[in-house]
């Protein structure tokens, strides 16, 4: 019996798994809760529900950090849990294939961890391939990555932002900037603490980012939140102004925009002509911040194309590769990888 093909985007905050047979996508928080270093209490969205609410005896982890697998064993348990939710079978009669999207700017050792994750899981298979994430994201946006013309794509993630120039099916230039949506949340937590002497959690910072977040100044009404007073230790509620959130967002986005400009300066002139004609393509979950396109356009003086499905671009691109013989060369098996 033939196996199924799965496309996997293991992001810092979310795991996206695409089932090529059923044409459905599973999106769950990349988080696992463990008691006594061995007993899994919750995983995925269930783990996120209890995040910041549990006793010290339960440790909640994000196994992926900075775009790479940092905690292999917890990631393996979460990986098996999510594949089981997708009704993946480990029958000897099935030969499942896995396509994993990985950042282009990571080391070969870090890439090996992705192969090990699949090879040592309950759903063991030797049919595992990796695809460079910018290539997958561009395909997911309907772009022809095999043409000679240059494509610039910016993938705003949770911990990192990857800026890439693509031509003829390969990465010409790439830069991984270690800031993203989580960096903005941390900045909001620190700014609220500094300005109001109030401690807030990650979820509250995320709420503020989604409610008031903008890459340009806005006149949005203040939002009231709850936190803990740093001096009295008691719960308090206070209104947060949009300008506070904007300043935090801008402090994170400015280095990214400068890196976009820096990569354009290093791009060969002929490719720059194509990029100028077609514009910059922007995707990734953090790209949903309001007015981000206007900020990038103002700083680069170029057209900016925002994704209509930024969180799904990568897995949709993996689906394109899985269904195209002509594009199969864009995926690399363990035997074809440089570290083998």
C-alpha positions as CSV (number, residue, x, y, z in Angstrom):
1,X,0.0,0.0,0.0
2,X,1.4,3.4,-0.9
3,X,2.3,5.8,1.8
4,X,1.4,9.4,2.2
5,X,3.4,12.6,1.7
6,X,3.7,15.1,4.4
7,X,5.1,18.7,4.3
8,X,6.4,20.0,7.6
9,X,7.2,23.6,8.6
10,X,8.6,23.4,12.2
11,X,8.4,27.0,13.2
12,X,9.4,28.4,16.6
13,X,5.8,29.1,17.6
14,X,3.8,26.9,15.3
15,X,4.1,23.5,13.6
16,X,2.4,23.3,10.3
17,X,1.9,19.8,8.8
18,X,0.4,19.3,5.3
19,X,-1.2,16.0,4.3
20,X,-0.7,15.7,0.6
21,X,-3.4,13.0,0.3
22,X,-6.2,14.6,2.3
23,X,-5.1,18.2,1.3
24,X,-5.5,19.5,4.8
25,X,-3.2,21.5,7.1
26,X,-2.7,20.9,10.8
27,X,-1.5,24.1,12.7
28,X,-0.6,23.7,16.4
29,X,1.5,25.5,18.9
30,X,5.1,24.2,19.0
31,X,5.0,23.7,22.7
32,X,5.1,20.7,25.1
33,X,4.5,20.4,28.8
34,X,6.5,17.8,30.8
35,X,6.3,16.8,34.4
36,X,9.4,15.3,36.2
37,X,11.4,15.5,33.0
38,X,9.6,12.5,31.5
39,X,5.8,12.6,31.7
40,X,4.1,14.5,28.9
41,X,1.3,16.5,30.4
42,X,0.1,18.3,27.3
43,X,1.3,19.1,23.8
44,X,0.5,21.5,21.0
45,X,-2.4,23.9,21.6
46,X,-3.2,22.2,24.9
47,X,0.2,23.0,26.2
48,X,-0.2,26.6,25.2
49,X,-3.5,26.8,27.1
50,X,-1.7,26.0,30.4
51,X,1.4,28.1,29.5
52,X,2.2,30.6,32.3
53,X,-0.4,29.0,34.5
54,X,1.3,25.8,35.9
55,X,3.3,25.0,39.0
56,X,7.1,24.7,38.9
57,X,6.8,20.9,38.7
58,X,5.7,21.2,35.1
59,X,8.1,22.5,32.6
60,X,6.8,24.0,29.3
61,X,9.2,24.0,26.4
62,X,9.4,25.3,22.9
63,X,11.7,22.7,21.3
64,X,12.5,25.0,18.3
65,X,14.4,28.2,18.9
66,X,15.9,30.5,16.3
67,X,14.5,28.4,13.5
68,X,16.4,25.2,14.5
69,X,15.6,22.2,16.7
70,X,17.1,23.1,20.1
71,X,15.6,20.3,22.2
72,X,15.6,17.1,20.2
73,X,13.8,14.7,22.6
74,X,10.8,17.0,23.4
75,X,10.5,17.8,19.7
76,X,10.4,14.1,18.8
77,X,7.6,13.5,21.3
78,X,5.6,16.5,20.0
79,X,6.3,15.4,16.4
80,X,4.9,11.9,17.0
81,X,1.9,13.4,18.9
82,X,1.0,15.7,16.0
83,X,1.5,13.1,13.3
84,X,-0.8,10.8,15.2
85,X,-3.4,13.6,15.1
86,X,-3.0,13.5,11.3
87,X,-3.7,9.8,11.3
88,X,-0.2,9.0,10.0
89,X,0.5,5.3,9.9
90,X,3.7,3.5,10.8
91,X,2.7,0.3,9.1
92,X,5.4,-1.7,7.4
93,X,3.2,-1.6,4.3
94,X,3.3,2.2,4.2
95,X,6.3,4.2,3.1
96,X,5.5,7.7,4.1
97,X,7.5,10.6,2.7
98,X,8.4,13.7,4.7
99,X,9.4,17.1,3.3
100,X,10.8,19.4,5.9
101,X,11.3,23.2,5.3
102,X,14.5,24.5,6.9
103,X,16.1,27.9,7.0
104,X,18.8,28.3,4.3
105,X,21.3,30.1,6.7
106,X,21.7,27.2,9.2
107,X,24.7,24.8,9.6
108,X,24.8,21.3,8.2
109,X,24.8,20.0,11.8
110,X,21.5,21.9,12.5
111,X,20.1,20.4,9.2
112,X,21.0,16.9,10.4
113,X,18.7,17.4,13.4
114,X,15.7,17.6,11.1
115,X,16.6,14.3,9.4
116,X,17.2,12.7,12.9
117,X,13.8,13.9,14.1
118,X,12.1,11.9,11.3
119,X,14.4,8.9,11.4
120,X,14.0,8.3,15.1
121,X,10.3,9.0,15.4
122,X,7.6,6.3,15.8
123,X,6.8,6.9,12.2
124,X,10.3,5.9,11.0
125,X,11.1,6.4,7.4
126,X,14.1,6.8,5.2
127,X,12.1,8.9,2.7
128,X,12.9,12.3,4.2
129,X,13.9,15.4,2.3
130,X,14.6,19.0,3.2
131,X,13.7,22.1,1.2
132,X,15.1,25.5,1.9
133,X,12.4,27.6,3.5
134,X,12.7,30.6,1.2
135,X,12.3,28.4,-1.8
136,X,9.2,26.8,-0.3
137,X,7.7,30.2,0.7
138,X,8.2,31.6,-2.8
139,X,6.5,28.6,-4.4
140,X,3.7,28.9,-1.9
141,X,3.2,32.5,-3.1
142,X,2.9,31.2,-6.7
143,X,6.3,32.5,-7.9
144,X,8.4,30.7,-10.5
145,X,11.7,30.1,-8.6
146,X,13.3,28.4,-11.6
147,X,13.5,31.5,-13.8
148,X,16.7,33.4,-14.2
149,X,15.2,36.6,-12.9
150,X,15.7,37.6,-9.2
151,X,13.1,37.2,-6.5
152,X,13.4,38.8,-3.1
153,X,11.4,37.2,-0.3
154,X,11.3,38.2,3.3
155,X,9.9,35.7,5.8
156,X,9.0,37.3,9.2
157,X,9.0,34.5,11.8
158,X,8.7,34.3,15.6
159,X,12.5,34.3,16.5
160,X,14.1,35.0,13.1
161,X,13.5,36.9,9.9
162,X,15.0,35.4,6.8
163,X,15.8,37.7,3.8
164,X,16.6,35.9,0.6
165,X,17.4,36.5,-3.1
166,X,16.3,33.6,-5.3
167,X,17.2,32.8,-8.9
168,X,17.3,29.6,-11.0
169,X,15.9,27.5,-8.2
170,X,18.7,28.4,-5.7
171,X,19.5,31.0,-3.0
172,X,21.8,33.6,-4.4
173,X,22.1,35.6,-1.2
174,X,20.5,35.1,2.2
175,X,20.6,36.8,5.6
176,X,19.1,35.5,8.8
177,X,18.2,38.3,11.2
178,X,17.6,37.0,14.8
179,X,14.5,39.1,15.6
180,X,10.8,38.3,15.0
181,X,7.4,38.3,16.7
182,X,8.7,37.0,20.0
183,X,11.3,39.7,20.1
184,X,8.5,42.3,19.8
185,X,6.6,40.6,22.7
186,X,9.8,40.7,24.9
187,X,10.2,44.4,24.0
188,X,6.6,45.1,25.0
189,X,7.0,43.3,28.4
190,X,10.2,45.2,29.1
191,X,8.7,48.6,28.1
192,X,5.6,48.1,30.2
193,X,7.8,47.1,33.2
194,X,10.0,50.2,32.6
195,X,7.3,52.8,32.1
196,X,4.6,51.5,34.5
197,X,6.4,49.2,37.0
198,X,4.1,46.4,36.0
199,X,5.0,42.9,35.0
200,X,2.9,41.3,32.2
201,X,3.1,37.8,30.7
202,X,3.9,36.7,27.1
203,X,0.2,36.2,26.3
204,X,-0.7,39.7,27.4
205,X,2.2,41.1,25.3
206,X,1.0,39.1,22.3
207,X,-2.5,40.5,22.8
208,X,-1.2,44.0,22.9
209,X,0.8,43.4,19.7
210,X,-2.3,42.1,17.9
211,X,-4.6,44.8,19.3
212,X,-2.4,47.9,18.9
213,X,0.5,46.8,16.8
214,X,1.4,48.9,13.8
215,X,4.6,49.6,11.9
216,X,3.5,53.2,11.6
217,X,2.0,55.6,14.3
218,X,-1.7,55.2,14.7
219,X,-4.4,56.9,16.8
220,X,-5.9,53.7,18.2
221,X,-7.7,53.8,21.5
222,X,-5.8,52.5,24.6
223,X,-6.3,48.9,25.6
224,X,-6.7,47.9,29.3
225,X,-4.6,45.0,30.5
226,X,-4.0,43.2,33.8
227,X,-0.6,42.7,35.3
228,X,1.3,42.5,38.6
229,X,2.6,45.7,40.3
230,X,6.4,45.5,40.7
231,X,6.4,47.4,44.0
232,X,3.3,46.1,45.8
233,X,3.2,42.6,44.2
234,X,-0.6,43.0,43.8
235,X,-2.7,42.6,40.6
236,X,-3.4,45.8,38.8
237,X,-5.0,46.9,35.5
238,X,-3.9,49.8,33.4
239,X,-4.4,51.3,30.0
240,X,-1.7,50.8,27.4
241,X,-1.2,53.5,24.7
242,X,-0.7,52.5,21.0
243,X,2.5,54.6,20.9
244,X,4.2,52.3,23.4
245,X,3.5,49.2,21.3
246,X,4.5,51.0,18.1
247,X,7.9,52.0,19.6
248,X,8.6,48.4,20.6
249,X,7.6,47.2,17.1
250,X,9.7,49.8,15.4
251,X,12.8,49.0,17.5
252,X,12.6,45.4,16.2
253,X,11.7,46.2,12.6
254,X,14.3,48.8,11.9
255,X,17.2,46.4,11.9
256,X,15.3,44.1,9.6
257,X,14.6,46.9,7.1
258,X,18.3,47.9,7.2
259,X,19.2,44.3,6.4
260,X,16.8,44.3,3.5
261,X,18.6,47.4,2.2
262,X,22.0,45.9,2.8
263,X,21.1,42.7,0.9
264,X,19.8,44.8,-2.0
265,X,23.1,46.6,-2.1
266,X,25.0,43.3,-2.5
267,X,22.7,41.9,-5.1
268,X,24.0,41.7,-8.7
269,X,22.6,44.6,-10.8
270,X,20.8,42.3,-13.3
271,X,18.9,40.6,-10.5
272,X,18.2,44.0,-8.9
273,X,16.4,45.1,-12.1
274,X,14.0,42.1,-11.8
275,X,13.4,42.7,-8.1
276,X,12.7,46.4,-8.8
277,X,10.2,45.4,-11.5
278,X,8.3,42.8,-9.4
279,X,8.9,44.2,-5.9
280,X,9.7,42.5,-2.6
281,X,7.5,39.6,-1.4
282,X,6.8,39.4,2.3
283,X,5.4,36.5,4.2
284,X,5.5,34.8,7.6
285,X,3.2,35.1,10.7
286,X,4.8,38.3,12.0
287,X,4.2,40.0,8.6
288,X,0.6,40.5,9.6
289,X,1.6,43.5,11.6
290,X,-0.4,46.5,10.3
291,X,1.3,48.9,7.9
292,X,4.4,46.7,7.6
293,X,4.3,47.0,3.8
294,X,4.2,50.8,4.0
295,X,7.2,50.9,6.3
296,X,9.3,48.7,4.0
297,X,8.1,50.5,0.9
298,X,9.1,53.9,2.4
299,X,12.6,52.7,3.4
300,X,13.4,50.8,0.2
301,X,11.3,52.9,-2.4
302,X,10.1,49.6,-3.9
303,X,6.8,47.9,-4.3
304,X,6.0,45.4,-1.5
305,X,3.8,42.4,-2.1
306,X,2.2,41.1,1.1
307,X,1.1,37.4,1.3
308,X,-2.6,36.7,1.6
309,X,-1.9,33.5,3.6
310,X,1.5,34.3,5.4
311,X,1.4,31.5,7.9
312,X,0.7,28.8,5.2
313,X,3.1,29.9,2.4
314,X,5.8,27.4,3.3
315,X,3.6,24.3,3.6
316,X,1.8,25.3,0.4
317,X,5.2,25.5,-1.3
318,X,6.1,22.1,-0.1
319,X,2.9,20.8,-1.6
320,X,3.9,22.3,-4.9
321,X,7.2,20.3,-4.8
322,X,5.5,17.1,-3.7
323,X,3.3,17.3,-6.7
324,X,5.8,18.3,-9.4
325,X,8.4,16.0,-10.9
326,X,10.1,19.1,-12.5
327,X,10.6,20.7,-9.1
328,X,11.8,17.5,-7.3
329,X,15.4,18.7,-7.6
330,X,14.6,21.5,-5.1
331,X,14.3,18.8,-2.3
332,X,17.4,17.2,-0.9
333,X,17.5,13.7,0.7
334,X,19.9,12.7,3.5
335,X,22.2,11.1,0.9
336,X,22.3,14.3,-1.2
337,X,23.1,16.6,1.7
338,X,26.5,18.1,2.2
339,X,27.1,16.6,5.6
340,X,26.7,13.0,4.4
